[in-house]
């Protein structure tokens, strides 16, 4: 029987696991290969804090139909590494659990694994274990481990009045890309191609996180939309510090270019909604002392979009000067 016509059920779970181990040994130049196949991985993290995060991706919810199986594998690593980046951590290991239909083509299975291994090499973390099971659709669940200096880990809280609110890059491009994928099948427009690439090939900001651990007073990654992440920062601060901290965002400071606004309007989408409410950009939201801006600017690009105050609410100041409470309309599971 030809390879391309084989389904995963033709070789069974044990052989699929061996297939992952063999692919990893052949294609990864990272350590801990020998732990694949053991009951658990053993990692020495010395005097650092261990960071652990887990994120599940479900085909019908998280993978656009245009996304290849390779891109699915890469994305499940990215979404987990993004959490490590948000805490200023260095990734040190990745575990992959996958549930797949028994009639999935073996070639598609191999593409998923290739995407995972390629991403692990890209982010410089070894694939150290996982599990396989059966499901009606593809479900990829990753667990990323990282380490961070004990005195430098970034949390969602920790800012003070007067700190600036910033993001590591432009937002809304992935959201725009998803909309374009729903409406168009091809484009020669540079911005459209960039937006589609953002939707299909997300990249975690691990380098920026490593820099920010020496500058930021708090940080989180932007996966569920900027408005949702701002409220999570707000809630975390109030829960831990019982403070009256508030956040004010300025529309005039948002990095939305004229081309982005025109393209959003062209496909009948509100550019502010794409910027605030959709997510999947995997940029970092962070706060920092205003006296550190110039020093940080020498090391990385970022955009200051607001400030921390003592008004105990989250507001947006529009271009016309109107001020209103920012709506919390980010993506939320189980709703």
ROTOR-572489 format. One record per atom (N, C-alpha, C): z, y, x; residue in three letters. Coordinates in steps of 0.05 Angstrom, whole numbers, plus 32768, in hexadecimal, padded with zeros to 4 digits. Each point is the difference from the previous one (the first is absolute). Last residue first. Layout:
<sites>
ZYXala ...
</sites>
This chain:
<sites>
8208825C7E90unk 7FFE80147FEBunk 7FE57FFF7FF2unk 80207FCE8051unk 800E7FF77FE8unk 800180157FEAunk 7FEF80278061unk 7FFC7FE57FF6unk 80107FFB7FE6unk 7FD980608024unk 80187FF17FFFunk 7FFA7FE47FF4unk 7FD18065802Aunk 7FFD7FE47FF7unk 801B7FF28001unk 8002806A7FF1unk 7FF57FEE8013unk 7FFE7FE47FF5unk 8020805B7FDCunk 7FEC7FEE7FF4unk 7FF37FEE8014unk 804980547FECunk 80037FE7800Eunk 7FED7FEC7FF3unk 7FFE80728007unk 80017FE77FF0unk 80027FE88011unk 802380658016unk 7FEB7FED8007unk 80047FE77FEFunk 801E80667FE4unk 800B7FE6800Aunk 7FE97FED8005unk 7FE880678006unk 800A7FEE7FECunk 800B7FE7800Eunk 7FD3806D800Cunk 80127FEB800Cunk 80087FEE7FE9unk 7FAC804F801Aunk 80117FF17FECunk 80107FEB800Eunk 7FBC8037802Cunk 801C80098001unk 80137FF27FECunk 7FA07FEF8015unk 800380197FF0unk 801C800A8000unk 7FE97FAE802Cunk 7FF28016800Dunk 8003801A7FF1unk 804F7FB97FF3unk 7FE37FFF7FFEunk 7FF38019800Dunk 805E7FC6800Funk 7FF7801B7FFDunk 7FE180008000unk 80517FB37FE9unk 7FE68006800Dunk 7FF9801D7FF9unk 80627FBF8005unk 7FEE80137FF4unk 7FE68002800Funk 80637FC57FF0unk 7FE78000800Funk 7FEC80117FF1unk 807280048008unk 7FE97FF87FF0unk 7FE780008012unk 805A80248017unk 80057FE77FF2unk 7FE97FF77FEDunk 800F804E8042unk 7FFC80057FE3unk 80037FE67FEFunk 8002801D8065unk 80197FF77FF2unk 7FFE80037FE2unk 7FAF7FEA804Funk 801280167FF8unk 80197FF57FF2unk 7FA27FE58043unk 80187FF77FF3unk 801180197FF8unk 7F907FFC800Bunk 801A8004800Dunk 80167FF57FEFunk 7F8A7FF98011unk 8016800B7FF0unk 801A80028011unk 7FA87FE18020unk 7FF980057FE4unk 8017800C7FF0unk 7FD37FE9806Aunk 801880097FF2unk 7FF980087FE4unk 7FCD7FBA8045unk 7FFD80177FEEunk 801B80067FF3unk 7FD47FCD8061unk 800F7FFD7FE7unk 7FFC801A7FF0unk 7FE67FC78066unk 7FF880127FEAunk 80117FFB7FE8unk 80217FF1806Aunk 7FF27FF47FE9unk 7FF880157FECunk 802980158056unk 7FFF7FE38002unk 7FF07FF37FEAunk 8016805E800Aunk 7FF47FFA801Aunk 7FFA7FE28002unk 803080267FB6unk 7FE380067FFEunk 7FF17FF9801Aunk 80607FFC7FFAunk 7FF37FE97FF4unk 7FE280047FFEunk 803380488021unk 80017FE98013unk 7FF27FE77FF4unk 8008804E7FCAunk 7FEE80048016unk 80007FE98014unk 803D7FFE7FB6unk 7FE47FFE7FF8unk 7FED80038017unk 806480057FF9unk 7FF37FEB800Funk 7FE27FFE7FFAunk 8041803C7FD5unk 7FFF8007801Dunk 7FF17FEC8011unk 80137FF57FA1unk 7FE980128005unk 7FFE8008801Dunk 80277FA27FDDunk 800A801B8005unk 7FE980128008unk 7FEA7FAA7FC3unk 80098007801Bunk 800A801D8001unk 7FD97FA47FBEunk 800C801A8002unk 80088005801Cunk 7FB17FBE7FC9unk 801780038011unk 800B801D7FFFunk 7FB27FAD7FDEunk 800E80187FF7unk 801980038010unk 7FA07FC78015unk 801D80038000unk 8008801B7FF5unk 7FA67FBD7FEAunk 800A80158011unk 801E80007FFFunk 7FC47FC67FCCunk 800F7FF68016unk 800580158016unk 7FCF7FFC7FA5unk 7FF6800D8018unk 800E7FF68019unk 800F7FE97F9Funk 7FEF7FEE8011unk 7FF4800E8018unk 801D80377FA2unk 800B7FF18017unk 7FEB7FF0800Funk 800D803E7FA8unk 7FF47FE58002unk 800A7FF08018unk 8016805F7FE1unk 80097FEB7FEDunk 7FF57FE48005unk 7FF1805C802Funk 801C7FFB7FFBunk 80077FE67FF3unk 7FA5801F8017unk 801080068017unk 801D7FF77FFCunk 7FC17FF97FB9unk 7FF97FED8016unk 801280048018unk 8009803E7FBAunk 80097FE57FF8unk 7FFA7FEB8015unk 7FE08057800Dunk 801D7FFF8004unk 800B7FE57FF8unk 7FA380117FF1unk 80077FFC801Dunk 801E7FFF8005unk 7FCC7FE07FA6unk 800F80178009unk 80097FFC801Dunk 7FA57FD67FD1unk 801C7FFA8008unk 800D801A8009unk 7FA07FEB7FE6unk 801380057FEAunk 801C7FF78006unk 7FB18002803Bunk 80047FE77FF2unk 801780027FEBunk 7FE7804D8032unk 7FE67FF47FF9unk 80037FE57FF1unk 804C802F8025unk 7FF6800C7FE7unk 7FE67FF37FF7unk 80217FE68053unk 80137FF77FEBunk 7FF7800A7FE5unk 7FD1801E804Bunk 7FF97FE57FFAunk 80137FF57FEBunk 80108057801Funk 7FE67FFF7FF2unk 7FF97FE37FF8unk 804E800F8035unk 8004800B7FE5unk 7FE67FFE7FF0unk 7FFD7FE6805Aunk 80107FEE7FF1unk 800480097FE3unk 7FD48039803Dunk 7FEF7FE97FF9unk 800F7FEC7FF0unk 802F804B8022unk 7FEE80087FE9unk 7FEE7FE87FF8unk 805E7FE8802Dunk 7FE9800F8007unk 7FEE80067FE7unk 806B7FEC8010unk 7FEA7FF87FEFunk 7FE880118006unk 80667FF78022unk 7FE77FFD800Eunk 7FEA7FF37FEEunk 805880427FE7unk 7FF67FE57FFEunk 7FE57FFE800Eunk 803680517FF2unk 80037FF2801Aunk 7FF57FE48000unk 8003803B7FB3unk 7FF0800E8014unk 80017FF2801Bunk 80357FE47FB5unk 7FE47FF87FFDunk 7FEF800C8017unk 806A7FEA8009unk 7FEE80177FFBunk 7FE37FF67FFEunk 806E7FDA7FF1unk 7FE57FFB800Bunk 7FEE80177FF8unk 80707FE78008unk 7FEC80117FF5unk 7FE67FFC800Funk 80677FCE7FEBunk 7FE78000800Funk 7FED80137FF2unk 80757FEE8009unk 7FE77FFF7FF0unk 7FE880028012unk 80747FEA8003unk 7FE78005800Cunk 7FE97FFE7FECunk 80647FF77FFCunk 7FF080107FEDunk 7FE58006800Cunk 80457FA68012unk 7FFA801C8007unk 7FF1800E7FE9unk 802A7FA38019unk 8009800F7FE9unk 7FFA801E8004unk 7FEA7FB1803Aunk 800E80188009unk 800B80117FE9unk 7FCE7FAB7FF7unk 800F7FFC8018unk 801280188007unk 7FC67FFF7FB2unk 80117FE87FFFunk 80127FFE8018unk 7FC080467FFBunk 801580047FEDunk 80137FE87FFFunk 7FB37FF98036unk 80128015800Bunk 801780047FEDunk 7FBC7FC67FE4unk 800F7FF48016unk 80148014800Cunk 7FC4801E7FBCunk 80157FEE7FF5unk 80117FF48017unk 7FB780378019unk 801380107FF1unk 80177FEE7FF6unk 7FB67FD68027unk 800F800E8014unk 801780107FF3unk 7FC57FD87FC6unk 80107FEB800Dunk 8011800C8017unk 7FC280387FD3unk 80177FFA7FEFunk 80127FEA800Cunk 7FB08015802Dunk 801280188000unk 80197FFB7FF0unk 7FBB7FC07FFDunk 800F7FFE8019unk 801380188003unk 7FC77FFD7FB4unk 80147FEB7FFFunk 80107FFF801Aunk 7FB9803D7FFEunk 801580087FEDunk 80167FEB7FFEunk 7FB27FED8035unk 80128013800Cunk 801780087FEDunk 7FD17F9E7FFCunk 7FFA801C7FF8unk 80158013800Bunk 80007FA28013unk 800080027FE3unk 7FFA801C7FF6unk 80067FEA805Funk 7FF07FEA7FF4unk 7FFD80037FE2unk 80258032805Eunk 7FF580097FE6unk 7FED7FEA7FF6unk 805D80018045unk 7FE37FFE7FFEunk 7FF780057FE4unk 8057802D8035unk 7FF87FE97FEFunk 7FE27FFE8000unk 805D80398033unk 7FE37FF97FFDunk 7FFE7FE97FECunk 804680528036unk 7FFD7FEA7FEDunk 7FE27FFA7FFFunk 801E803C8040unk 801B7FFB7FF5unk 80007FEC7FEAunk 7FBB800D805Bunk 800580037FE3unk 801D7FFB7FF9unk 7FDE7FF9805Dunk 7FFE801B7FF5unk 800980027FE3unk 7FF77FB0803Aunk 800D80138011unk 8000801C7FF5unk 7FD67FB67FD4unk 801D7FF88003unk 800F80148012unk 7FA080067FF0unk 8012800E7FEDunk 801D7FF88003unk 7FB97FD68033unk 8004801B8008unk 8016800D7FEFunk 7FE47FAA7FE9unk 800E7FFF801Aunk 8006801C800Bunk 7FCC7FF87FB1unk 801C7FF97FFBunk 80117FFF801Aunk 7FA2800C8004unk 800D80187FF7unk 801E7FFB7FFBunk 7FCA7FB78016unk 800280128017unk 801080197FF8unk 7FEA7FC17FBCunk 80157FF78012unk 800480128018unk 7FD080007FA1unk 800480158014unk 80177FF98014unk 7FB57FC27FC3unk 801B80098001unk 800480148018unk 7FA57FE87FC3unk 800C7FFE801Aunk 801C800B8000unk 7FAB7FD87FB7unk 801780118006unk 800C7FFA801Bunk 7FA57FEB7FCBunk 800A7FFB801Bunk 801880118007unk 7FD380047FAAunk 7FFB7FE48007unk 800C7FF8801Bunk 8006805A7FDBunk 80097FEE7FEBunk 7FFE7FE38009unk 7FE080458039unk 801E80027FFDunk 800A7FED7FEBunk 7FA38006800Aunk 800C7FF28017unk 801E80027FFFunk 7FD180317FC0unk 7FFD7FE37FFBunk 800C7FF08016unk 7FFC805D800Dunk 80137FF97FEAunk 7FFF7FE27FFAunk 7FC28022803Eunk 801B8001800Bunk 80157FF87FEBunk 7FA780097FE4unk 80037FE88012unk 801C7FFF800Cunk 7FE9804C7FCEunk 80027FE97FEEunk 80047FE68011unk 7FF1804F802Eunk 801A80017FF4unk 80047FE87FEEunk 7FAB800C8028unk 80147FFA8014unk 801C7FFE7FF4unk 7FA37FE77FCDunk 801180178004unk 80177FF98012unk 7FBA7FC77FDAunk 7FFA800A801Bunk 801180188007unk 800A7FA47FBAunk 8000801C8004unk 7FF88007801Dunk 80117FAD7FAAunk 7FF78007801Aunk 7FFE801F8003unk 801F7FD47FB1unk 7FFB7FE88010unk 7FF68005801Cunk 804080337FABunk 7FE880008010unk 7FFF7FE68010unk 804980147FC2unk 7FE9800E7FF4unk 7FE67FFC800Funk 80597FDD8019unk 7FFD7FF97FE4unk 7FE6800B7FF4unk 801980148059unk 7FFA7FE47FFEunk 7FFB7FF77FE3unk 801F80578011unk 7FE47FFE8008unk 7FF77FE37FFEunk 805B80137FF2unk 7FF0800A7FEAunk 7FE27FFD8006unk 803C7FEA8044unk 80027FEC7FEAunk 7FEF80097FE8unk 8007803C8048unk 7FF07FE88007unk 80017FEC7FEAunk 8037804B7FFAunk 7FE580087FFBunk 7FED7FE88005unk 80597FF48017unk 7FFD80027FE3unk 7FE480077FF8unk 80158002805Bunk 7FFF7FE47FF6unk 7FFC80007FE1unk 800B80548028unk 7FE77FF48007unk 7FFD7FE47FF7unk 804F803A7FF8unk 7FEE80007FEAunk 7FE57FF38006unk 803F8034804Bunk 80067FED7FEBunk 7FEA80017FEAunk 800D80198071unk 7FF780087FE6unk 80057FE97FECunk 804280028054unk 7FE380027FFCunk 7FF980087FE4unk 805B7FF78023unk 7FF17FFB8019unk 7FE280037FFDunk 805280387FCDunk 7FF27FE77FFEunk 7FEE7FFC8018unk 8060803E7FDFunk 7FE67FFD800Cunk 7FF47FE57FFBunk 805580507FEFunk 7FF57FE77FF5unk 7FE47FFE800Aunk 805C8036802Aunk 7FE580017FF5unk 7FF77FE47FF6unk 806780308007unk 7FED7FEE800Dunk 7FE580027FF2unk 804E802E7FE0unk 7FEF800E8014unk 7FED7FEF800Eunk 80587FD47FD9unk 7FF380187FF6unk 7FF1800F8016unk 800B7F998013unk 801280167FF9unk 7FF180187FF5unk 7FF67F8A800Funk 7FF6801B8004unk 801680147FF8unk 80047F9F7FF6unk 80088009801Aunk 7FF8801D8005unk 7FD87FA37FC4unk 801380177FFFunk 80078009801Cunk 7FC67FB77FF5unk 7FF580137FECunk 801280197FFDunk 7FFE7FCE805Funk 80067FF87FE5unk 7FF480147FEDunk 7FF77FDB806Funk 7FFB80147FEBunk 80077FF57FE5unk 80257FE98069unk 7FF27FF77FE9unk 7FFE80167FEBunk 802C8001805Aunk 7FE8800F7FFAunk 7FF17FF67FE7unk 80507FDD8033unk 8007801C7FF8unk 7FE780107FF8unk 7FFC7FA3801Cunk 801680027FEDunk 8005801C7FF6unk 7F9E7FDD801Eunk 80198009800Eunk 801680057FEBunk 7FB67FBB7FE4unk 8002801D8004unk 801A8006800Funk 7FB57FAA7FDBunk 80198009800Dunk 7FFE801E8004unk 7FD27FAE7FB9unk 7FFE80158014unk 801A8006800Dunk 7FC27FB97FB7unk 80198006800Funk 7FFA80158015unk 7FD07FDB7F9Dunk 7FFE800C801Bunk 801C8005800Cunk 7FC97FC37FAFunk 801A800A8009unk 7FFD8009801Dunk 7FBC7FEA7FA2unk 80068003801Dunk 801D80088004unk 7FB87FD07FB4unk 801A800C8003unk 80078001801Eunk 7FA97FEF7FB6unk 80088001801Cunk 801A80108002unk 7FBC7FCA7FB5unk 801880108003unk 80097FFE801Dunk 7FA77FE57FBAunk 800A8004801Bunk 801880137FFFunk 7FEC7FC27FABunk 7FF28015800Eunk 800C8003801Bunk 801F7FBC7FC8unk 7FE780057FF2unk 7FEF8016800Dunk 80447FC2803Bunk 800280137FEAunk 7FE580037FF3unk 80407FC58052unk 7FE980027FEEunk 800580147FEAunk 80257FFD806Cunk 80057FF47FE6unk 7FE780037FEFunk 80328010806Cunk 7FE97FFF7FEEunk 80077FF27FE7unk 8032803A8059unk 80007FEA7FEDunk 7FE680017FF1unk 803180288065unk 7FF880067FE4unk 80007FE67FEFunk 800280318070unk 80077FEC7FECunk 7FF680077FE4unk 7FF380358053unk 80157FED8009unk 80087FEB7FEBunk 7FB5804F802Bunk 80047FF17FE7unk 80137FE98007unk 8000805E8039unk 7FF77FE57FFDunk 80047FF57FE4unk 7FE980678023unk 80167FF07FF8unk 7FF67FE37FFBunk 7FCE80578014unk 800F7FF58017unk 80197FF27FF7unk 7FB5802B7FCDunk 801B800C8000unk 80127FF58015unk 7FA77FDE7FF9unk 7FFD801D7FFFunk 801B800F8001unk 7FFD7FA17FFAunk 7FF88009801Aunk 7FFE801E8001unk 80117FDB7FADunk 80177FFB8012unk 7FFA8009801Dunk 7FBA80027FC1unk 801480157FFBunk 80187FFD8012unk 7FC07FBC8002unk 7FF48019800Cunk 801480177FFCunk 80177FAF7FD8unk 80037FFE801Dunk 7FF58019800Dunk 7FF67FF97FA3unk 801C80028007unk 80048000801Eunk 7FA97FF27FDEunk 8009801B7FFBunk 801D80048008unk 7FDD7FA98004unk 7FF480118015unk 8009801D7FFDunk 80187FC57FBCunk 80107FFB8018unk 7FF580108017unk 7FCF80037FB0unk 801B800C7FFCunk 80107FFD801Aunk 7FAE7FD57FFFunk 7FFD801D8002unk 801A800E7FFDunk 7FFC7FA37FF3unk 7FFF8006801Cunk 7FFD801E8004unk 7FFD7FE07FA8unk 801B7FFD800Cunk 80008008801Dunk 7FAE7FFC7FD6unk 800F80187FF7unk 801C7FFF800Aunk 7FC97FB58011unk 7FF780178010unk 800E801A7FF8unk 80107FB17FCFunk 800D7FFF801Aunk 7FF880178011unk 800080087F95unk 7FEF7FF78016unk 800F8000801Aunk 80317FF47FA1unk 7FF880158012unk 7FEF7FF48017unk 802E7FD17FB7unk 7FE380008002unk 7FF680178011unk 805D7FF37FEBunk 7FF77FE8800Funk 7FE27FFE8003unk 803A805E7FFCunk 7FF47FEC7FEDunk 7FF67FE88010unk 805280398028unk 7FE380017FFDunk 7FF77FEC7FEBunk 805880378036unk 7FFB7FEE7FEAunk 7FE280037FF9unk 80438019805Bunk 7FE980037FF0unk 7FFE7FEB7FEAunk 803E80368055unk 80017FEB7FEBunk 7FE980057FEDunk 801F8020806Aunk 7FED80017FEAunk 80057FE87FEDunk 803280418053unk 7FFF7FE77FF2unk 7FEE80037FE8unk 801580368065unk 7FF680007FE5unk 7FFF7FE37FF5unk 802D80478056unk 7FF87FE67FF6unk 7FF880027FE3unk 801A804B8039unk 80037FEB8013unk 7FF97FE47FF5unk 7FF780777FF6unk 7FFD7FE67FF4unk 80027FEA8015unk 802F80627FFFunk 7FEB7FF2800Eunk 7FFE7FE47FF4unk 802780617FD0unk 80047FE6800Eunk 7FE87FF7800Funk 801A804E7FC2unk 7FFF8005801Dunk 80027FE78011unk 7FFB80087F9Funk 801C8000800Aunk 80008005801Eunk 7FAF7FF97FCEunk 800F80157FF2unk 801D8002800Bunk 7FC47FBB801Eunk 7FF9801A800Bunk 801180167FF4unk 80087FA97FDDunk 800C8001801Bunk 7FFB801C800Cunk 7FD67FEE7FAFunk 801D80037FFCunk 800F8002801Bunk 7FA47FED8001unk 8004801C7FF8unk 801E80057FFBunk 7FE07FA88011unk 800480108018unk 8005801D7FFAunk 7FEB7FC77FB8unk 801A7FFA800Bunk 80068010801Aunk 7FAC80077FD5unk 8014800A7FEEunk 801C7FFB800Aunk 7FB57FDE8033unk 8003801E8000unk 801680097FEEunk 7FE67FA48000unk 800F80078019unk 8006801E8000unk 7FCB7FE07FBBunk 801B7FF67FFCunk 801280058019unk 7FA280188001unk 801180127FF0unk 801D7FF57FFDunk 7FBC7FCD802Dunk 800880178010unk 801480117FF0unk 7FD97FB77FD4unk 80137FF78015unk 800A80178010unk 7FBE80127FC0unk 80197FF87FF3unk 80157FF88015unk 7FA98011801Eunk 800E80197FFAunk 801B7FFB7FF1unk 7FC57FB78010unk 800A800A8019unk 801180197FFCunk 7FD27FDE7FB7unk 80187FEF8006unk 800C8008801Bunk 7FCA804C7FCCunk 7FFB7FE6800Aunk 801A7FF18005unk 7FEA804F7FB5unk 800F7FFA8019unk 7FFA7FE38009unk 7FE2802B7FADunk 7FEE80048017unk 800D7FF9801Bunk 802F7FFE7FACunk 7FEC7FEA8000unk 7FED80038018unk 806480278008unk 7FE880067FF1unk 7FEB7FEA8003unk 806B7FF58009unk 7FE77FFD800Funk 7FE980077FEFunk 805C80007FE1unk 8000800F8019unk 7FE67FFF8010unk 80157FD47FA8unk 800E801A8000unk 7FFA80118018unk 7FDF7FA57FF1unk 7FF8800F7FE9unk 800C801C7FFFunk 80187FC28048unk 7FE480068000unk 7FF880127FE8unk 805F80058030unk 7FF47FEE7FECunk 7FE380087FFCunk 8056800D804Cunk 7FE6800A7FF6unk 7FF37FEB7FEEunk 8069801D802Dunk 7FEE7FEC7FF5unk 7FE7800E7FF5unk 80548011804Funk 7FEF800B7FEBunk 7FEC7FEC7FF7unk 806080158043unk 7FEE7FED7FF3unk 7FF1800D7FEAunk 804480128061unk 7FF4800A7FE7unk 7FED7FEB7FF5unk 8050801B8053unk 7FF27FEB7FF1unk 7FF6800B7FE6unk 802E801C8068unk 7FF5800A7FE7unk 7FF17FE97FF3unk 8052800C8050unk 7FEA7FF17FF4unk 7FF8800C7FE6unk 803080308059unk 80037FF87FE5unk 7FE77FF07FF7unk 801E80018069unk 7FF480107FEBunk 80097FF77FE4unk 80117FDC805Dunk 801480127FF5unk 7FF580117FE9unk 7FD27FA28017unk 8012800E8013unk 801380137FF1unk 7FBD7FBF7FDEunk 7FFB801D7FFDunk 801480118010unk 7FCF7F977FF4unk 8015800E800Eunk 7FFB801E7FFEunk 7FE37FA77FC0unk 7FF88019800Eunk 8018800D800Dunk 7FD67FA17FCCunk 8018800A800Eunk 7FF780188011unk 7FDB7FC57FA2unk 7FFB800E8019unk 801A800B800Cunk 7FF27FA57FBFunk 8004801D8000unk 7FFA800B801Bunk 7FEF7FA57FEAunk 800D80077FE7unk 8003801E7FFEunk 7FAD7FDC803Aunk 801D7FFB7FFFunk 800C80097FE6unk 7FA580118010unk 80047FE37FFDunk 801D7FF88002unk 7FE280568031unk 7FF17FF77FE8unk 80027FE27FFEunk 8023802D804Bunk 80137FFD7FE9unk 7FF17FF97FE7unk 7FD680128056unk 800C7FE57FFFunk 80127FFD7FE8unk 7FD580538018unk 7FEE7FEE7FF3unk 800D7FE57FFBunk 80228054802Bunk 800D7FF27FEAunk 7FED7FED7FF2unk 7FD880578037unk 80137FEB8005unk 800A7FF47FE6unk 7F9B802C8010unk 801C80087FFEunk 80137FE88002unk 7F9D800A7FFBunk 80098002801Cunk 801E80088000unk 7FB77FCC7FB6unk 801680138005unk 80087FFF801Eunk 7FBC7FC67FD8unk 7FF8801C7FFDunk 801680158006unk 80067F9C8003unk 7FE68006800Cunk 7FFC801E8001unk 804D7FDC7FD6unk 80017FFA801Cunk 7FE78008800Funk 800480097FA2unk 80128013800Dunk 80017FFB801Eunk 7FCF7FC47FCBunk 7FF3801A8000unk 80118015800Funk 80267FAB7FF1unk 7FEA7FFF8014unk 7FF1801A8002unk 80447FF97FBFunk 800B7FFE801Aunk 7FEA80008016unk 7FE67FFD7FA5unk 800B801A8007unk 800B8000801Dunk 7FE27FAE7FDEunk 7FE980128004unk 8009801C8008unk 803F7FBF7FE7unk 7FF67FFB801Bunk 7FE880138006unk 802180037FAAunk 8014800B8012unk 7FF77FFC801Dunk 7FCC7FD87FBEunk 7FFD801D7FFEunk 8013800E8014unk 80077FA47FF4unk 7FE980078011unk 7FFB801E8000unk 80447FDF7FC8unk 80077FFB801Dunk 7FE980088012unk 7FF380047FA0unk 80128015800Bunk 80057FFC801Eunk 7FA27FD97FD5unk 801D80007FFAunk 801180138010unk 7F9B7FE67FF6unk 800E7FF98019unk 801F80017FFCunk 7FBF80137FBAunk 7FF37FEA800Eunk 80107FF78018unk 8013804D7FC7unk 800C7FE77FF6unk 7FF47FE8800Funk 7FE08059800Dunk 80197FFB800Funk 800C7FE57FF8unk 7F9780087FF8unk 8016800F7FF4unk 80197FF98010unk 7F917FFD801Cunk 801A7FF47FFEunk 801480127FF2unk 7FA28012801Aunk 80047FF67FE4unk 801C7FF47FFCunk 7FE080238055unk 800180167FEDunk 80057FF77FE3unk 7FF57FC08049unk 8019800F8002unk 800280157FEAunk 7FC67FA67FF0unk 7FFF80188010unk 801A80107FFEunk 7FF87F947FF8unk 800080187FEFunk 800080198012unk 
</sites>
